[in-house]
Amino acid sequence: MTSDDHWILQPAACPVCSADNGRFLGFRGGWAHRSGQGVAVAIVRCRGCGTSYPNPTPHPRDHSHYDDATGYFAPGDDAASVAAFEATLRQAAELTGAPGRLLDVGCGLGQSLVAAANTGWEAVGIEPSSTFAREGRRRFGVEIEDQVLVPALFERDSFDVVLFSGVLEHVYDPVGLLQIAGEVLRPGGVVYVDVPNESSWVQAAGRIALRARRRDWCIALSPTFAPFHVVGFSPRALRTAFDHAGLDTVRVDGYPLSLASSGLPRPALALAGAIERGAARVGRASGLVGWARAGG
């Protein structure tokens, strides 16, 4: 739970392309949330690259909002999470030629590190939340470094793959983080990004429903309440982020998400699920995966 004084609001330009040309989408949080969660902020969408972000942007006074590992990570199927990472690493091996050395940035509880051990990868996991890292060590017995990715943390050309799974939507400078990833990758190495798709049909349906109720709210992002998303990507925005970071896009694909933990009322959840299934068939589902390659 966070309070109003936990957040410092600062004017912002687009965190991907730096343009200051955002179109107002609606308010999010506080009085603009059906349960009153968080603090109200205005969400805009960049007219240049399609990135969604809060303006002004709330910056936390500290990172205590990430202290509750058991509350933040909803109970789930750990085996299924590990299996999903194993499938991702098989794709990575196809792109790089063979299993090699990987870095998972913001590895959370470390399911990717378990998957790496199962599939022949040498893995390093870093996690800025010491609470998350401690819970991952306890639950999976993996080695997680309490660390953020900063320049010179690792030697150049030292990894074949860098993973950002559910990470870039939480950071204030996603392009800068991708640039560092490009520096630590060997020539031909790849970056993997998994983020929500803010141009999905579910997002569009939510905006229409709120406008029909004459509410200037939106459902994009959650800057001041869990899960604390501050940057919203579309396929175009993710490709732009890769380009600005000096990476070559390999592919960007949509995939369907389970909305069971979204907190939506049952009728809205049923409708959103139906929309999501249809959207998945035309590339407008709520999940977004991107692969990009380092040059050299």
TORKOL-4160 file (C-alpha; in steps of 0.2 Angstrom, whole numbers, padded with zeros to 4 digits, m for minus):
296
<pt num="1" X="0000" Y="0000" Z="0000"/>
<pt num="2" X="0007" Y="0017" Z="m0005"/>
<pt num="3" X="0002" Y="0035" Z="0001"/>
<pt num="4" X="0002" Y="0051" Z="m0009"/>
<pt num="5" X="0018" Y="0057" Z="m0001"/>
<pt num="6" X="0027" Y="0041" Z="m0008"/>
<pt num="7" X="0026" Y="0049" Z="m0025"/>
<pt num="8" X="0035" Y="0064" Z="m0033"/>
<pt num="9" X="0027" Y="0070" Z="m0049"/>
<pt num="10" X="0039" Y="0076" Z="m0062"/>
<pt num="11" X="0034" Y="0083" Z="m0080"/>
<pt num="12" X="0040" Y="0070" Z="m0093"/>
<pt num="13" X="0043" Y="0067" Z="m0112"/>
<pt num="14" X="0041" Y="0050" Z="m0120"/>
<pt num="15" X="0052" Y="0038" Z="m0112"/>
<pt num="16" X="0055" Y="0029" Z="m0129"/>
<pt num="17" X="0057" Y="0043" Z="m0142"/>
<pt num="18" X="0059" Y="0058" Z="m0131"/>
<pt num="19" X="0045" Y="0068" Z="m0140"/>
<pt num="20" X="0034" Y="0079" Z="m0130"/>
<pt num="21" X="0018" Y="0077" Z="m0140"/>
<pt num="22" X="0007" Y="0065" Z="m0129"/>
<pt num="23" X="m0012" Y="0063" Z="m0132"/>
<pt num="24" X="m0022" Y="0062" Z="m0116"/>
<pt num="25" X="m0029" Y="0045" Z="m0114"/>
<pt num="26" X="m0037" Y="0047" Z="m0096"/>
<pt num="27" X="m0033" Y="0047" Z="m0078"/>
<pt num="28" X="m0028" Y="0031" Z="m0068"/>
<pt num="29" X="m0028" Y="0028" Z="m0050"/>
<pt num="30" X="m0035" Y="0036" Z="m0034"/>
<pt num="31" X="m0052" Y="0044" Z="m0038"/>
<pt num="32" X="m0050" Y="0037" Z="m0056"/>
<pt num="33" X="m0050" Y="0019" Z="m0050"/>
<pt num="34" X="m0065" Y="0009" Z="m0046"/>
<pt num="35" X="m0057" Y="0003" Z="m0029"/>
<pt num="36" X="m0047" Y="0019" Z="m0026"/>
<pt num="37" X="m0030" Y="0011" Z="m0028"/>
<pt num="38" X="m0015" Y="0022" Z="m0029"/>
<pt num="39" X="m0014" Y="0040" Z="m0033"/>
<pt num="40" X="m0022" Y="0048" Z="m0048"/>
<pt num="41" X="m0011" Y="0052" Z="m0063"/>
<pt num="42" X="m0014" Y="0057" Z="m0081"/>
<pt num="43" X="m0009" Y="0044" Z="m0094"/>
<pt num="44" X="m0004" Y="0050" Z="m0112"/>
<pt num="45" X="0001" Y="0041" Z="m0128"/>
<pt num="46" X="0015" Y="0048" Z="m0138"/>
<pt num="47" X="0009" Y="0054" Z="m0155"/>
<pt num="48" X="0026" Y="0049" Z="m0162"/>
<pt num="49" X="0029" Y="0031" Z="m0157"/>
<pt num="50" X="0014" Y="0026" Z="m0148"/>
<pt num="51" X="0021" Y="0023" Z="m0131"/>
<pt num="52" X="0009" Y="0026" Z="m0116"/>
<pt num="53" X="0016" Y="0035" Z="m0101"/>
<pt num="54" X="0011" Y="0045" Z="m0086"/>
<pt num="55" X="0013" Y="0064" Z="m0087"/>
<pt num="56" X="0018" Y="0071" Z="m0075"/>
<pt num="57" X="0027" Y="0055" Z="m0070"/>
<pt num="58" X="0026" Y="0049" Z="m0052"/>
<pt num="59" X="0044" Y="0044" Z="m0045"/>
<pt num="60" X="0044" Y="0034" Z="m0029"/>
<pt num="61" X="0054" Y="0041" Z="m0014"/>
<pt num="62" X="0060" Y="0023" Z="m0011"/>
<pt num="63" X="0057" Y="0006" Z="m0017"/>
<pt num="64" X="0046" Y="0000" Z="m0003"/>
<pt num="65" X="0032" Y="m0004" Z="m0014"/>
<pt num="66" X="0041" Y="m0019" Z="m0020"/>
<pt num="67" X="0044" Y="m0026" Z="m0002"/>
<pt num="68" X="0030" Y="m0039" Z="m0002"/>
<pt num="69" X="0036" Y="m0053" Z="m0013"/>
<pt num="70" X="0022" Y="m0065" Z="m0008"/>
<pt num="71" X="0009" Y="m0052" Z="m0011"/>
<pt num="72" X="0016" Y="m0045" Z="m0027"/>
<pt num="73" X="0018" Y="m0062" Z="m0035"/>
<pt num="74" X="0001" Y="m0070" Z="m0036"/>
<pt num="75" X="0000" Y="m0089" Z="m0032"/>
<pt num="76" X="0004" Y="m0098" Z="m0047"/>
<pt num="77" X="0010" Y="m0114" Z="m0055"/>
<pt num="78" X="0029" Y="m0113" Z="m0053"/>
<pt num="79" X="0031" Y="m0128" Z="m0065"/>
<pt num="80" X="0021" Y="m0120" Z="m0079"/>
<pt num="81" X="0032" Y="m0104" Z="m0077"/>
<pt num="82" X="0048" Y="m0114" Z="m0078"/>
<pt num="83" X="0041" Y="m0123" Z="m0093"/>
<pt num="84" X="0037" Y="m0107" Z="m0102"/>
<pt num="85" X="0055" Y="m0100" Z="m0099"/>
<pt num="86" X="0061" Y="m0117" Z="m0106"/>
<pt num="87" X="0052" Y="m0114" Z="m0122"/>
<pt num="88" X="0058" Y="m0096" Z="m0123"/>
<pt num="89" X="0076" Y="m0102" Z="m0121"/>
<pt num="90" X="0074" Y="m0115" Z="m0135"/>
<pt num="91" X="0069" Y="m0100" Z="m0146"/>
<pt num="92" X="0084" Y="m0091" Z="m0140"/>
<pt num="93" X="0095" Y="m0106" Z="m0144"/>
<pt num="94" X="0088" Y="m0106" Z="m0162"/>
<pt num="95" X="0092" Y="m0088" Z="m0164"/>
<pt num="96" X="0110" Y="m0089" Z="m0157"/>
<pt num="97" X="0115" Y="m0106" Z="m0163"/>
<pt num="98" X="0116" Y="m0115" Z="m0147"/>
<pt num="99" X="0114" Y="m0113" Z="m0128"/>
<pt num="100" X="0126" Y="m0101" Z="m0121"/>
<pt num="101" X="0127" Y="m0088" Z="m0107"/>
<pt num="102" X="0112" Y="m0078" Z="m0102"/>
<pt num="103" X="0108" Y="m0063" Z="m0091"/>
<pt num="104" X="0090" Y="m0061" Z="m0084"/>
<pt num="105" X="0088" Y="m0043" Z="m0079"/>
<pt num="106" X="0074" Y="m0041" Z="m0065"/>
<pt num="107" X="0073" Y="m0060" Z="m0064"/>
<pt num="108" X="0060" Y="m0059" Z="m0049"/>
<pt num="109" X="0060" Y="m0076" Z="m0041"/>
<pt num="110" X="0071" Y="m0084" Z="m0053"/>
<pt num="111" X="0061" Y="m0097" Z="m0063"/>
<pt num="112" X="0071" Y="m0093" Z="m0078"/>
<pt num="113" X="0087" Y="m0098" Z="m0069"/>
<pt num="114" X="0079" Y="m0115" Z="m0066"/>
<pt num="115" X="0074" Y="m0116" Z="m0084"/>
<pt num="116" X="0092" Y="m0112" Z="m0089"/>
<pt num="117" X="0099" Y="m0126" Z="m0079"/>
<pt num="118" X="0087" Y="m0138" Z="m0086"/>
<pt num="119" X="0091" Y="m0133" Z="m0104"/>
<pt num="120" X="0110" Y="m0131" Z="m0104"/>
<pt num="121" X="0112" Y="m0112" Z="m0102"/>
<pt num="122" X="0124" Y="m0104" Z="m0090"/>
<pt num="123" X="0113" Y="m0091" Z="m0082"/>
<pt num="124" X="0116" Y="m0075" Z="m0071"/>
<pt num="125" X="0101" Y="m0067" Z="m0063"/>
<pt num="126" X="0100" Y="m0050" Z="m0056"/>
<pt num="127" X="0085" Y="m0042" Z="m0046"/>
<pt num="128" X="0084" Y="m0025" Z="m0039"/>
<pt num="129" X="0072" Y="m0030" Z="m0025"/>
<pt num="130" X="0081" Y="m0039" Z="m0011"/>
<pt num="131" X="0064" Y="m0046" Z="m0005"/>
<pt num="132" X="0061" Y="m0054" Z="m0022"/>
<pt num="133" X="0079" Y="m0061" Z="m0023"/>
<pt num="134" X="0078" Y="m0068" Z="m0005"/>
<pt num="135" X="0061" Y="m0077" Z="m0009"/>
<pt num="136" X="0068" Y="m0084" Z="m0025"/>
<pt num="137" X="0083" Y="m0091" Z="m0016"/>
<pt num="138" X="0072" Y="m0099" Z="m0003"/>
<pt num="139" X="0059" Y="m0106" Z="m0015"/>
<pt num="140" X="0070" Y="m0112" Z="m0030"/>
<pt num="141" X="0088" Y="m0113" Z="m0022"/>
<pt num="142" X="0095" Y="m0102" Z="m0036"/>
<pt num="143" X="0108" Y="m0089" Z="m0035"/>
<pt num="144" X="0101" Y="m0071" Z="m0038"/>
<pt num="145" X="0112" Y="m0055" Z="m0036"/>
<pt num="146" X="0103" Y="m0040" Z="m0028"/>
<pt num="147" X="0108" Y="m0028" Z="m0042"/>
<pt num="148" X="0101" Y="m0016" Z="m0055"/>
<pt num="149" X="0109" Y="m0016" Z="m0073"/>
<pt num="150" X="0121" Y="m0002" Z="m0074"/>
<pt num="151" X="0135" Y="0002" Z="m0086"/>
<pt num="152" X="0151" Y="m0008" Z="m0083"/>
<pt num="153" X="0142" Y="m0020" Z="m0071"/>
<pt num="154" X="0147" Y="m0034" Z="m0083"/>
<pt num="155" X="0161" Y="m0035" Z="m0096"/>
<pt num="156" X="0156" Y="m0031" Z="m0114"/>
<pt num="157" X="0152" Y="m0045" Z="m0126"/>
<pt num="158" X="0150" Y="m0057" Z="m0111"/>
<pt num="159" X="0132" Y="m0064" Z="m0114"/>
<pt num="160" X="0123" Y="m0072" Z="m0129"/>
<pt num="161" X="0105" Y="m0068" Z="m0122"/>
<pt num="162" X="0098" Y="m0054" Z="m0111"/>
<pt num="163" X="0081" Y="m0057" Z="m0104"/>
<pt num="164" X="0068" Y="m0043" Z="m0099"/>
<pt num="165" X="0053" Y="m0053" Z="m0094"/>
<pt num="166" X="0040" Y="m0042" Z="m0087"/>
<pt num="167" X="0053" Y="m0028" Z="m0083"/>
<pt num="168" X="0053" Y="m0014" Z="m0096"/>
<pt num="169" X="0036" Y="m0008" Z="m0092"/>
<pt num="170" X="0042" Y="m0005" Z="m0074"/>
<pt num="171" X="0057" Y="0006" Z="m0078"/>
<pt num="172" X="0058" Y="0025" Z="m0082"/>
<pt num="173" X="0072" Y="0023" Z="m0095"/>
<pt num="174" X="0069" Y="0007" Z="m0105"/>
<pt num="175" X="0079" Y="0013" Z="m0120"/>
<pt num="176" X="0094" Y="0016" Z="m0109"/>
<pt num="177" X="0092" Y="m0002" Z="m0101"/>
<pt num="178" X="0091" Y="m0009" Z="m0119"/>
<pt num="179" X="0107" Y="0000" Z="m0123"/>
<pt num="180" X="0117" Y="m0008" Z="m0109"/>
<pt num="181" X="0110" Y="m0025" Z="m0114"/>
<pt num="182" X="0117" Y="m0022" Z="m0131"/>
<pt num="183" X="0134" Y="m0018" Z="m0124"/>
<pt num="184" X="0135" Y="m0034" Z="m0114"/>
<pt num="185" X="0129" Y="m0045" Z="m0128"/>
<pt num="186" X="0142" Y="m0053" Z="m0140"/>
<pt num="187" X="0140" Y="m0049" Z="m0158"/>
<pt num="188" X="0124" Y="m0058" Z="m0165"/>
<pt num="189" X="0117" Y="m0060" Z="m0147"/>
<pt num="190" X="0099" Y="m0057" Z="m0144"/>
<pt num="191" X="0088" Y="m0047" Z="m0132"/>
<pt num="192" X="0071" Y="m0054" Z="m0127"/>
<pt num="193" X="0057" Y="m0043" Z="m0121"/>
<pt num="194" X="0040" Y="m0048" Z="m0114"/>
<pt num="195" X="0028" Y="m0033" Z="m0110"/>
<pt num="196" X="0010" Y="m0030" Z="m0109"/>
<pt num="197" X="0002" Y="m0024" Z="m0126"/>
<pt num="198" X="m0006" Y="m0007" Z="m0123"/>
<pt num="199" X="m0013" Y="m0007" Z="m0141"/>
<pt num="200" X="m0023" Y="m0023" Z="m0137"/>
<pt num="201" X="m0042" Y="m0025" Z="m0140"/>
<pt num="202" X="m0045" Y="m0027" Z="m0122"/>
<pt num="203" X="m0037" Y="m0010" Z="m0119"/>
<pt num="204" X="m0048" Y="m0002" Z="m0133"/>
<pt num="205" X="m0063" Y="m0010" Z="m0126"/>
<pt num="206" X="m0059" Y="m0003" Z="m0109"/>
<pt num="207" X="m0058" Y="0014" Z="m0115"/>
<pt num="208" X="m0074" Y="0013" Z="m0125"/>
<pt num="209" X="m0083" Y="0006" Z="m0109"/>
<pt num="210" X="m0077" Y="0020" Z="m0098"/>
<pt num="211" X="m0081" Y="0034" Z="m0111"/>
<pt num="212" X="m0099" Y="0026" Z="m0112"/>
<pt num="213" X="m0100" Y="0029" Z="m0093"/>
<pt num="214" X="m0094" Y="0047" Z="m0096"/>
<pt num="215" X="m0078" Y="0044" Z="m0086"/>
<pt num="216" X="m0061" Y="0052" Z="m0091"/>
<pt num="217" X="m0052" Y="0036" Z="m0084"/>
<pt num="218" X="m0042" Y="0023" Z="m0093"/>
<pt num="219" X="m0035" Y="0006" Z="m0090"/>
<pt num="220" X="m0018" Y="0008" Z="m0097"/>
<pt num="221" X="m0003" Y="0006" Z="m0084"/>
<pt num="222" X="m0004" Y="0007" Z="m0065"/>
<pt num="223" X="0010" Y="0019" Z="m0060"/>
<pt num="224" X="0005" Y="0021" Z="m0042"/>
<pt num="225" X="m0002" Y="0004" Z="m0038"/>
<pt num="226" X="0003" Y="m0014" Z="m0041"/>
<pt num="227" X="0010" Y="m0020" Z="m0052"/>
<pt num="228" X="0017" Y="m0002" Z="m0055"/>
<pt num="229" X="0018" Y="m0001" Z="m0073"/>
<pt num="230" X="0025" Y="0016" Z="m0079"/>
<pt num="231" X="0028" Y="0013" Z="m0098"/>
<pt num="232" X="0016" Y="0005" Z="m0110"/>
<pt num="233" X="0022" Y="m0003" Z="m0126"/>
<pt num="234" X="0013" Y="m0006" Z="m0143"/>
<pt num="235" X="0021" Y="m0016" Z="m0156"/>
<pt num="236" X="0027" Y="0000" Z="m0164"/>
<pt num="237" X="0033" Y="0007" Z="m0148"/>
<pt num="238" X="0044" Y="m0008" Z="m0144"/>
<pt num="239" X="0051" Y="m0008" Z="m0162"/>
<pt num="240" X="0056" Y="0010" Z="m0159"/>
<pt num="241" X="0064" Y="0006" Z="m0142"/>
<pt num="242" X="0075" Y="m0007" Z="m0151"/>
<pt num="243" X="0080" Y="0005" Z="m0164"/>
<pt num="244" X="0084" Y="0019" Z="m0152"/>
<pt num="245" X="0094" Y="0007" Z="m0142"/>
<pt num="246" X="0104" Y="0002" Z="m0158"/>
<pt num="247" X="0097" Y="m0015" Z="m0159"/>
<pt num="248" X="0090" Y="m0024" Z="m0174"/>
<pt num="249" X="0072" Y="m0030" Z="m0172"/>
<pt num="250" X="0070" Y="m0049" Z="m0176"/>
<pt num="251" X="0052" Y="m0050" Z="m0173"/>
<pt num="252" X="0038" Y="m0043" Z="m0162"/>
<pt num="253" X="0023" Y="m0054" Z="m0159"/>
<pt num="254" X="0007" Y="m0053" Z="m0148"/>
<pt num="255" X="0001" Y="m0067" Z="m0137"/>
<pt num="256" X="m0015" Y="m0070" Z="m0126"/>
<pt num="257" X="m0014" Y="m0067" Z="m0107"/>
<pt num="258" X="m0024" Y="m0075" Z="m0094"/>
<pt num="259" X="m0035" Y="m0061" Z="m0086"/>
<pt num="260" X="m0040" Y="m0071" Z="m0071"/>
<pt num="261" X="m0030" Y="m0061" Z="m0058"/>
<pt num="262" X="m0035" Y="m0044" Z="m0066"/>
<pt num="263" X="m0048" Y="m0040" Z="m0052"/>
<pt num="264" X="m0062" Y="m0037" Z="m0065"/>
<pt num="265" X="m0080" Y="m0041" Z="m0060"/>
<pt num="266" X="m0085" Y="m0058" Z="m0066"/>
<pt num="267" X="m0096" Y="m0051" Z="m0081"/>
<pt num="268" X="m0082" Y="m0039" Z="m0087"/>
<pt num="269" X="m0069" Y="m0053" Z="m0085"/>
<pt num="270" X="m0080" Y="m0065" Z="m0096"/>
<pt num="271" X="m0081" Y="m0051" Z="m0109"/>
<pt num="272" X="m0063" Y="m0047" Z="m0108"/>
<pt num="273" X="m0059" Y="m0066" Z="m0110"/>
<pt num="274" X="m0069" Y="m0067" Z="m0126"/>
<pt num="275" X="m0061" Y="m0051" Z="m0133"/>
<pt num="276" X="m0044" Y="m0058" Z="m0129"/>
<pt num="277" X="m0047" Y="m0075" Z="m0138"/>
<pt num="278" X="m0053" Y="m0065" Z="m0154"/>
<pt num="279" X="m0038" Y="m0053" Z="m0153"/>
<pt num="280" X="m0026" Y="m0067" Z="m0152"/>
<pt num="281" X="m0031" Y="m0073" Z="m0169"/>
<pt num="282" X="m0026" Y="m0056" Z="m0177"/>
<pt num="283" X="m0011" Y="m0050" Z="m0167"/>
<pt num="284" X="m0020" Y="m0038" Z="m0155"/>
<pt num="285" X="m0019" Y="m0049" Z="m0139"/>
<pt num="286" X="m0014" Y="m0042" Z="m0122"/>
<pt num="287" X="0004" Y="m0049" Z="m0122"/>
<pt num="288" X="0019" Y="m0043" Z="m0132"/>
<pt num="289" X="0035" Y="m0052" Z="m0135"/>
<pt num="290" X="0050" Y="m0045" Z="m0145"/>
<pt num="291" X="0067" Y="m0051" Z="m0150"/>
<pt num="292" X="0081" Y="m0040" Z="m0156"/>
<pt num="293" X="0099" Y="m0043" Z="m0161"/>
<pt num="294" X="0115" Y="m0034" Z="m0156"/>
<pt num="295" X="0126" Y="m0029" Z="m0171"/>
<pt num="296" X="0144" Y="m0031" Z="m0173"/>
